[in-house]
Amino acid sequence: MKGKLAQGAIWIFASRMVVNLLSLISTILLARLLTPEDFGLVAMATAVLAIVSAVTDLPISSVLVQRDHVEDVHYDNCFSIGLLRGIIITILFALIAYPVSVMFKDPRLIALMFVLGLTSFIPNLNNPKLAIFTRDLVFWQTLVMDASSKLIGLIIAAAIAIIYKSYWALVIGSLATQLVSLAISYVLIPYLPRLNFSKFKEFFHYSIWLSLGQALQQLNWKLDQFLIGVFLGKAPLGIYTFADNLSNLPTREATMPIGNTLFPAYSRLKNDKEKLKRAFLLSQKVLLAVALPIGFGFAAIAPLLIKLAVGTKWDQAIPMIQVMSIVFAYITINTPTQHLAMAMGETKELFYRDIVYFAIRVPFIIAGLLMGGLMGIVYGRCISSVIGSLVVMNIAKKTIDASLWEQMMGSLRYLVAATLMFLGVSWLGNNSVLMGFNDYIKITFQVLAGGIIYPLVSLILWLILGRPSGVENEIIKVTSKIFQK
């Protein structure tokens, strides 16, 4: 299984690297061509869409991965339920378009929401048989689908932005991405959809708690955007959305290759809790070993990077990007818990988690808005995320007896190494030692310094602590096998 997981992670990594690069190019290009108000306007509509989509969502494809045996009738039910959901979302979005435009005091939202409703409908038609790849721990298709659809979406969005300099570039580009992804899904695995709802109860029983949790999550994550849009306006919301997307991008894309393999892997180990616990703790360490240097490093180079990439009109986003990049990297520790609960069928625990997390996050967001405005919301969001991570860790404690101490201490050395790297890279960027060099050379030196400091400190700490289980051991095992061959 380790071999399959490694191969799967490599394919997903290749896919995410391409998508990551395209997303970064898209974000920078559109940020140069459009204004914060454009980003804010689209963010208002997408925030509403995210909540409506989450309320109606049943993550039914997970059933196809979690079940031991899957028949054609399950694929037909998955498609049929998805089609029904897509119709419901499109109708709901059309009905609330006018009230939302009144709430945000912008009539452009009516047409925008109609088109966004269509972008939410298309993914529900995707080929459910793609789950066969995931069940078999095969992931090469992700490179084909993600890279192709993202590239087409980027080209179309860039063309619209260059020609018309309109916020429609953000929406039409997303629509094109969804259409290309839909077409490719049926090319990869031939499938003729048939309407069938005979297994609806089975899908509903497994998915309902995930659906409720996702709805609560979206309300939780989009609350800050609603508050900013209503009380601070479109331009601050555009800056906040830009910072949110950019700060999350490197960490998310770097860890997704590993994260996407966890659910099918845990599903195979669900009947052996001792092996599952070891796999879970190791996956936490691997994810943090990757996420922390990327998140902390991105925060350190953000001042120069934003200046070079998009100019001074986005300077207000820099401190937001720095704070959120660091926190997003840390809370990657929660990623395996979601897949663990799904593999064990403990989806109700995820819903309870989301209730508690919501109760923690809302007061911090509101207090942050009242006390510090836009930056106050960022601090409130980040503090609540760190506190909420303890709630998430408790699910693993209940499910496989992985204590909070085991989860936190196993990754402490990576946090120390990333912190020292952040301090070193930040010092280098602000120090006179690089005075006289242009900004491109400065940022190159910063990246090189980070690439030396983090692995060096991690290795020293690993040796001092007596070579505990972690990424280092896995690297040694793989290297040994390569040299033996």
NORQUI-V383131 format. One record per backbone hydrogen bond with DSSP energy under -0.5 kcal/mol. CO is the residue of the C=O (numbers start at 1). NH is the residue of the N-H. If there is no record, write none. Layout:
CO_NH, CO_NH
This chain:
1_5, 2_6, 3_7, 4_8, 5_9, 6_10, 7_11, 8_12, 9_13, 10_14, 11_15, 12_16, 13_17, 14_18, 15_19, 16_20, 17_21, 18_22, 19_23, 20_24, 21_25, 22_26, 23_27, 24_28, 25_29, 26_30, 27_31, 28_32, 29_33, 30_34, 35_39, 36_40, 37_41, 38_42, 39_43, 40_44, 41_45, 42_46, 43_47, 44_48, 45_49, 46_50, 47_51, 48_52, 49_53, 50_54, 51_55, 52_56, 53_57, 54_57, 58_60, 59_62, 60_63, 60_64, 61_65, 62_65, 62_66, 63_67, 71_74, 71_75, 72_76, 73_77, 74_78, 75_79, 76_80, 76_196, 77_81, 78_82, 79_83, 80_84, 81_85, 82_86, 83_87, 84_88, 85_89, 86_90, 87_91, 88_92, 89_93, 90_94, 91_95, 92_96, 93_97, 96_100, 97_101, 98_102, 99_103, 100_104, 101_106, 106_109, 107_110, 107_111, 108_112, 109_113, 110_114, 111_115, 112_116, 113_117, 114_118, 115_119, 116_120, 117_121, 118_122, 119_123, 121_124, 122_125, 123_126, 127_130, 128_131, 129_132, 130_133, 130_134, 131_135, 132_136, 133_138, 134_137, 139_142, 139_143, 140_143, 140_144, 141_145, 142_146, 142_147, 143_147, 144_148, 145_149, 146_150, 147_151, 148_152, 149_153, 150_154, 151_155, 152_156, 153_157, 154_158, 155_159, 156_160, 157_161, 158_162, 159_163, 160_164, 160_165, 161_165, 166_169, 167_170, 167_171, 168_172, 169_173, 170_174, 171_175, 172_176, 173_177, 174_178, 175_179, 176_180, 177_181, 178_182, 179_183, 180_184, 181_185, 182_186, 183_186, 183_187, 184_188, 185_189, 191_193, 197_200, 199_203, 200_204, 201_205, 202_206, 203_207, 204_208, 207_211, 208_212, 209_213, 210_214, 211_215, 212_216, 213_217, 214_218, 215_219, 216_220, 217_221, 218_222, 219_223, 222_226, 223_227, 224_228, 225_229, 226_230, 227_231, 228_232, 228_233, 233_237, 234_238, 235_239, 236_240, 237_241, 238_242, 239_243, 240_244, 241_245, 242_246, 243_247, 244_248, 245_249, 246_250, 248_252, 249_253, 250_254, 251_255, 252_256, 253_257, 255_258, 255_259, 256_260, 258_261, 258_262, 259_262, 259_263, 261_265, 262_266, 263_267, 264_268, 265_269, 266_270, 267_270, 269_272, 272_276, 273_277, 274_278, 275_279, 276_280, 277_281, 278_282, 279_283, 280_284, 281_285, 282_286, 283_287, 284_288, 285_289, 286_290, 287_291, 288_292, 290_294, 291_295, 292_296, 293_297, 294_298, 295_299, 296_300, 297_301, 298_302, 301_305, 302_306, 303_307, 304_308, 305_309, 306_310, 306_311, 307_311, 311_314, 312_315, 314_317, 315_318, 317_321, 318_322, 319_323, 320_324, 321_325, 322_326, 323_327, 324_328, 325_329, 326_330, 327_331, 329_332, 330_333, 331_334, 332_335, 334_337, 334_338, 335_338, 335_339, 336_340, 337_341, 338_342, 339_343, 340_344, 341_346, 342_345, 345_347, 346_349, 346_350, 347_351, 348_352, 349_353, 350_354, 351_355, 352_356, 353_357, 354_358, 355_359, 356_360, 357_361, 358_362, 359_363, 360_364, 361_365, 362_366, 363_367, 364_368, 365_369, 366_370, 367_371, 368_372, 369_373, 372_375, 372_376, 373_377, 374_378, 375_379, 376_380, 377_381, 378_382, 379_383, 380_384, 381_385, 382_386, 383_387, 384_388, 385_389, 386_390, 387_390, 387_391, 388_392, 389_393, 390_394, 391_395, 392_395, 392_396, 393_397, 394_398, 395_399, 396_400, 396_402, 397_401, 401_403, 403_407, 404_408, 405_409, 406_410, 408_411, 409_412, 411_415, 412_416, 413_417, 414_418, 415_419, 416_420, 417_421, 418_422, 419_423, 420_424, 421_425, 422_426, 423_427, 424_428, 425_429, 426_430, 427_431, 431_434, 432_435, 434_437, 438_442, 439_443, 440_444, 441_445, 442_446, 443_447, 444_448, 445_449, 446_450, 447_451, 448_452, 449_452, 449_453, 450_454, 452_456, 453_457, 454_458, 455_459, 456_460, 457_461, 458_462, 459_463, 460_464, 461_465, 462_467, 463_466, 470_474, 471_475, 472_476, 473_477, 474_478, 475_479, 476_480, 477_481, 478_482, 479_483, 480_484, 481_485
